Amino acid sequence: MQTNRIILGDCCRVMPTLPPACADFILTDPPYLVNYKDREGRSIKNDIEADWLMPAFREAYRVLKPDSLCVSFYGWTKTDLFYAAWKAAGFRIVGHITFPKRYASASRLMRYSHENAYLLAKGSPRPPERPIGDVIDWSYSGNRHHPTEKPLSVLTPLIESFCPRGGLVLDPFAGSASTLVAARSVGRQYLGIELDPTYHGAAVRRLNGYSAGQAAYLDRERATSASVYYMERAA
Ligand SMILES: C[S@@+](CC[C@H](N)C(=O)[O-])C[C@H]1O[C@@H](n2cnc3c(N)ncnc32)[C@H](O)[C@@H]1O
């Protein structure tokens, strides 16, 4: 199987072509099912209907090695649907991670200022020697490559903790390849799948343009940039 690339396609069709038990760790950020649009009008495919959710996680479970882990971000307004899909696939819920932000993404009944992910197990993974905490500070990514771009600084500790060195990290909803860039920066193999040709193109450019380590450095730089200050003031 060819690794260290991002495939353009629907993960519900691409994952069935992958061998069983090929991934050491799955780290993914699927659509939150919220019909998201950013200020520039950028949107996300499959962000309304949930028909892809069960098949995608069924396949994710199949391609994950036994006794291994998956971390999936999710939209808290649709927790019930995500939970049902993970359980139906066979995953055990073994952790919940909160990412507090220094700014609010939206403000209505509350100032919404955190992201969430679940830690899901296939079988019984061995605990890491030094387990990381389940509260991980968020840094603003700048959303330069993708409207919901995840910061490398929150992805790398998850990869280092849950994927053996040299192992394969799979992201079936890869967007602009943040997971893949993070995996590469810490010496893991990577494989991504992305449905939208625009974001797939951005991901390919990003993977080709950055050498290992540079992307993480740039992300840290952006976290302290004026855009964070702006978001904090605007919240
Ligand atoms: C929340 S975004 C991921 C953003 C990514 N974490 C980043 O930092 O760029 C989810 C992505 O999943 C893609 N997507 C939606 N349905 C998909 C499917 N069936 N197969 C593959 N990708 C899909 C969307 O186009 C979108 O780019």
The ligand as a Gaussian input file, in Angstrom:
#p B3LYP/6-31G(d) Opt

LIG

0 1
 C      -13.827000      19.326000       9.299000
 S      -13.064000      19.191000       7.762000
 C      -11.412000      18.653000       8.106000
 C      -10.438000      19.781000       8.228000
 C       -9.028000      19.306000       8.535000
 N       -8.937000      18.774000       9.880000
 C       -7.987000      20.408000       8.352000
 O       -7.333000      20.784000       9.340000
 O       -7.866000      20.900000       7.240000
 C      -13.805000      17.733000       7.119000
 C      -13.380000      17.406000       5.698000
 O      -13.978000      16.161000       5.320000
 C      -14.244000      16.219000       3.916000
 N      -15.238000      15.168000       3.629000
 C      -16.568000      15.188000       3.824000
 N      -17.109000      14.003000       3.491000
 C      -16.083000      13.213000       3.083000
 C      -15.999000      11.870000       2.620000
 N      -17.087000      11.083000       2.505000
 N      -14.785000      11.382000       2.288000
 C      -13.663000      12.144000       2.395000
 N      -13.687000      13.432000       2.831000
 C      -14.883000      13.953000       3.169000
 C      -14.720000      17.643000       3.680000
 O      -14.564000      18.024000       2.336000
 C      -13.824000      18.434000       4.647000
 O      -12.692000      18.954000       4.005000

